[in-house]
Amino acid sequence: MENARLWDLPDAAPPPICVAVAGDRSCELAGRLADLVVVGDPQQELISAFDCHGGTGKPGVGQLPICHDTDRDAAITRAHDRFRWCCGGWPVIHAIRQRFLVETACLNAVS
């Protein structure tokens, strides 16, 4: 991870380590080191690869971006602001690192 930092350690037992996966390399890493796996795309191949690399018996979590508000328009506005990363799937998320490029990709995806 290029920009990850651990600033403080918890006083109690550390929280579980979650690793989001998208392919074989991340599944291998998660299977060996993670306490649980996170998937954004519901692909059985990801869970199978995670299991093959030591993840068998460890929990998995699906990621689904949602937004709730009593005001429908406010919820839509917030969802567009907070969850634009999900518009193009993993290839877009992985390839684009700068915010303005993400915004451009998402605008193109919905227009």
C-alpha positions in Angstrom: 0.0 0.0 0.0 1.5 3.3 -1.1 -0.1 5.7 1.4 -1.2 3.6 4.4 0.0 4.5 7.8 -0.7 3.1 11.3 -0.7 6.1 13.6 -1.8 4.6 16.9 -2.2 1.1 18.4 -5.4 0.4 20.3 -5.2 -0.2 24.0 -7.2 -3.5 23.7 -6.7 -6.2 21.2 -6.3 -4.8 17.7 -9.4 -4.8 15.4 -9.6 -7.4 12.7 -7.6 -6.7 9.5 -9.9 -6.6 6.5 -8.6 -6.8 2.9 -10.6 -5.9 -0.1 -9.9 -8.2 -3.0 -10.3 -7.9 -6.8 -8.0 -10.5 -8.3 -5.6 -13.3 -7.6 -2.8 -11.2 -6.0 -5.1 -9.5 -3.6 -6.8 -12.8 -2.8 -3.4 -14.4 -2.0 -2.5 -11.5 0.3 -5.9 -11.6 2.0 -5.9 -15.3 2.4 -2.5 -15.2 4.1 -2.8 -12.1 6.2 -6.3 -10.9 6.6 -8.8 -11.8 9.3 -11.7 -11.3 6.8 -12.1 -10.5 3.1 -14.2 -7.7 1.6 -15.6 -8.0 -1.9 -17.2 -5.2 -3.9 -18.2 -7.4 -6.9 -20.2 -10.6 -6.1 -17.8 -13.0 -7.8 -17.5 -16.5 -6.5 -14.0 -16.7 -8.1 -12.8 -14.1 -5.5 -14.0 -16.1 -2.5 -12.6 -19.4 -4.0 -9.2 -17.8 -4.6 -9.3 -16.3 -1.0 -10.1 -19.7 0.4 -7.3 -21.4 -1.7 -4.7 -19.0 -0.2 -5.5 -19.7 3.4 -8.8 -17.9 3.8 -11.0 -21.0 4.3 -13.1 -20.5 7.4 -12.5 -16.8 7.6 -15.5 -14.5 7.3 -16.3 -12.5 4.1 -18.1 -9.2 3.8 -19.8 -7.8 0.7 -19.6 -4.1 0.0 -22.7 -2.3 -1.2 -22.8 1.5 -1.3 -26.1 2.8 -0.1 -27.4 6.1 1.1 -30.6 6.8 3.2 -32.3 10.1 4.1 -35.8 11.1 4.7 -35.3 13.6 1.8 -34.9 11.6 -1.4 -33.1 14.3 -3.2 -30.6 14.8 -0.3 -29.9 11.1 -0.3 -29.2 11.1 -4.1 -27.0 14.1 -3.8 -25.0 12.5 -0.9 -24.7 9.2 -2.8 -23.3 11.0 -5.9 -20.9 12.8 -3.7 -19.7 10.0 -1.5 -20.0 6.9 -3.7 -18.9 8.0 -7.1 -16.0 5.6 -6.9 -18.4 2.7 -7.5 -19.6 3.9 -10.9 -17.2 2.0 -13.1 -16.3 -1.1 -11.1 -12.9 -2.2 -10.0 -11.0 -1.5 -13.2 -11.9 2.2 -12.8 -11.3 2.3 -9.1 -7.9 0.6 -9.4 -6.7 2.6 -12.4 -7.7 6.1 -11.3 -6.0 7.7 -8.3 -6.7 11.4 -8.7 -10.1 12.8 -7.7 -10.7 14.9 -10.8 -10.2 11.9 -13.0 -12.7 9.9 -10.9 -15.2 12.6 -11.3 -14.6 12.8 -15.0 -14.9 9.0 -15.4 -18.2 9.0 -13.4 -19.7 11.9 -15.4 -18.9 10.0 -18.6 -20.3 6.8 -17.2 -23.7 8.4 -16.5 -23.9 10.7 -19.6 
